[in-house]
Amino acid sequence: MRSSDKTMFHEEVARLMPQLLRAVTVRGENILTGGDLALSHIVVVDILSEKGECTMGEIAAALNFTMSAATAIVDKMVQKRLVKRERDIKDRRVVKVSLVSGGIKVAKKVHAFRRDITKDLFSCLSSRERDEYLRILRKVYANISRNKK
């Protein structure tokens, strides 16, 4: 690939990726919550759904937020009856957060939405193109995972 071709590739991907992410995010927020939950709440539900019970420190780290910002998010989620917070029995300084029934329902909606939107987004691709896209996506993800700061 020539240098000018690489530049064009980077510019087009840099332009298209945020547009795609915004379109999916807006569609997801409207479908999933009707605007009732912030994107950060959905992310926390997703984290807890994947990992199970987490400490406040783990949530803050996963969001790349300060502890106080993560605490404010979890406070709102407790009020909305999505999560519960409990102190660790062995170390009272540690606060653990887990999903309750409201959060479990949101997690199921998130998973169903992702499945449906993925099916919709990639319906224009052939089976071979989807396989190739998935191979490339895995490779890009492995690269970004290796290069985390």
C-alpha positions as CSV (number, residue, x, y, z in Angstrom):
1,M,0.0,0.0,0.0
2,R,1.4,3.3,-1.0
3,S,1.8,6.1,1.5
4,S,-1.0,8.2,-0.2
5,D,-3.3,5.1,-0.1
6,K,-2.6,4.6,3.6
7,T,-3.3,8.3,4.3
8,M,-6.6,8.0,2.4
9,F,-7.5,4.8,4.3
10,H,-6.7,6.4,7.7
11,E,-8.7,9.5,6.9
12,E,-11.7,7.6,5.7
13,V,-11.7,5.2,8.7
14,A,-11.2,8.1,11.0
15,R,-14.3,9.8,9.4
16,L,-16.5,6.8,9.2
17,M,-15.9,5.1,12.5
18,P,-17.2,7.9,14.8
19,Q,-20.2,8.3,12.5
20,L,-21.0,4.6,12.8
21,L,-20.5,4.6,16.5
22,R,-22.7,7.7,17.0
23,A,-25.4,6.2,14.8
24,V,-25.4,2.9,16.8
25,T,-25.2,4.7,20.1
26,V,-28.1,7.1,19.4
27,R,-30.2,4.2,18.1
28,G,-29.3,2.1,21.1
29,E,-30.1,4.8,23.7
30,N,-33.5,5.4,22.1
31,I,-34.4,1.7,21.9
32,L,-32.8,0.6,25.2
33,T,-33.8,3.3,27.5
34,G,-36.0,5.9,25.9
35,G,-33.5,8.3,27.2
36,D,-34.0,7.2,30.8
37,L,-30.5,5.9,31.3
38,A,-27.2,7.5,30.4
39,L,-24.7,5.6,28.3
40,S,-22.4,5.2,31.3
41,H,-25.2,3.3,33.1
42,I,-25.5,0.9,30.2
43,V,-21.8,0.4,30.2
44,V,-21.8,-0.4,33.9
45,V,-24.7,-2.8,33.4
46,D,-22.7,-4.4,30.6
47,I,-19.5,-4.7,32.8
48,L,-21.5,-6.3,35.7
49,S,-23.3,-8.6,33.3
50,E,-20.0,-9.8,31.9
51,K,-18.0,-10.0,35.1
52,G,-20.5,-10.4,37.8
53,E,-20.0,-8.6,41.1
54,C,-17.3,-5.9,40.9
55,T,-15.7,-3.5,43.3
56,M,-16.1,0.2,42.9
57,G,-12.4,0.4,42.0
58,E,-12.9,-2.1,39.2
59,I,-15.8,-0.2,37.8
60,A,-13.9,3.1,37.9
61,A,-11.0,1.5,36.2
62,A,-13.2,-0.1,33.5
63,L,-14.8,3.3,32.8
64,N,-11.5,5.1,33.1
65,F,-13.2,7.4,35.5
66,T,-12.2,8.7,39.0
67,M,-13.7,6.9,42.0
68,S,-15.9,9.9,42.7
69,A,-17.3,10.0,39.1
70,A,-17.9,6.2,39.2
71,T,-19.6,6.6,42.6
72,A,-22.0,9.2,41.3
73,I,-22.9,6.9,38.4
74,V,-23.5,3.9,40.7
75,D,-25.5,6.2,43.1
76,K,-27.9,7.0,40.3
77,M,-28.1,3.3,39.3
78,V,-28.9,2.3,42.9
79,Q,-31.8,4.9,42.9
80,K,-33.0,3.4,39.6
81,R,-32.9,-0.1,41.1
82,L,-30.4,-1.4,38.6
83,V,-27.6,-2.4,41.0
84,K,-27.0,-2.9,44.7
85,R,-23.9,-1.9,46.7
86,E,-22.5,-3.9,49.6
87,R,-19.4,-3.6,51.8
88,D,-17.0,-6.6,51.6
89,I,-17.3,-8.7,54.8
90,K,-13.5,-9.2,55.0
91,D,-12.5,-5.6,54.2
92,R,-15.2,-2.9,55.0
93,R,-13.3,-0.4,52.9
94,V,-14.1,-2.4,49.8
95,V,-17.6,-1.7,48.2
96,K,-18.9,-4.3,45.8
97,V,-21.6,-3.7,43.2
98,S,-23.9,-6.2,41.5
99,L,-26.9,-6.2,39.3
100,V,-30.4,-6.6,40.7
101,S,-33.5,-7.6,38.7
102,G,-33.9,-4.1,37.0
103,G,-30.2,-4.2,35.9
104,I,-30.6,-7.8,34.7
105,K,-33.5,-6.8,32.5
106,V,-31.5,-3.9,31.1
107,A,-28.6,-6.3,30.4
108,K,-30.9,-8.6,28.5
109,K,-32.2,-5.7,26.4
110,V,-28.6,-4.6,25.7
111,H,-27.6,-8.1,24.5
112,A,-30.7,-8.4,22.4
113,F,-30.2,-5.0,20.9
114,R,-26.5,-5.7,20.0
115,R,-27.5,-9.0,18.4
116,D,-30.3,-7.3,16.4
117,I,-28.3,-4.3,15.3
118,T,-25.3,-6.4,14.3
119,K,-27.6,-8.6,12.2
120,D,-29.0,-5.4,10.6
121,L,-25.7,-3.6,10.1
122,F,-24.0,-6.6,8.4
123,S,-27.0,-7.8,6.4
124,C,-25.4,-6.2,3.3
125,L,-22.3,-8.4,3.5
126,S,-21.9,-11.9,2.1
127,S,-21.0,-14.7,4.5
128,R,-17.4,-14.6,3.2
129,E,-17.3,-10.8,3.8
130,R,-18.6,-11.2,7.4
131,D,-16.0,-13.9,8.1
132,E,-13.2,-11.6,6.7
133,Y,-14.6,-8.6,8.7
134,L,-14.6,-10.7,11.9
135,R,-11.0,-11.9,11.3
136,I,-9.9,-8.3,10.8
137,L,-11.8,-7.1,13.8
138,R,-10.2,-9.8,16.0
139,K,-6.8,-8.8,14.7
140,V,-7.4,-5.1,15.4
141,Y,-8.7,-5.9,18.9
142,A,-5.7,-8.1,19.7
143,N,-3.5,-5.2,18.6
144,I,-5.3,-2.6,20.8
145,S,-5.3,-5.0,23.7
146,R,-1.6,-5.5,23.5
147,N,-0.9,-1.8,23.3
148,K,-3.0,-0.7,26.3
149,K,-1.4,2.1,28.3
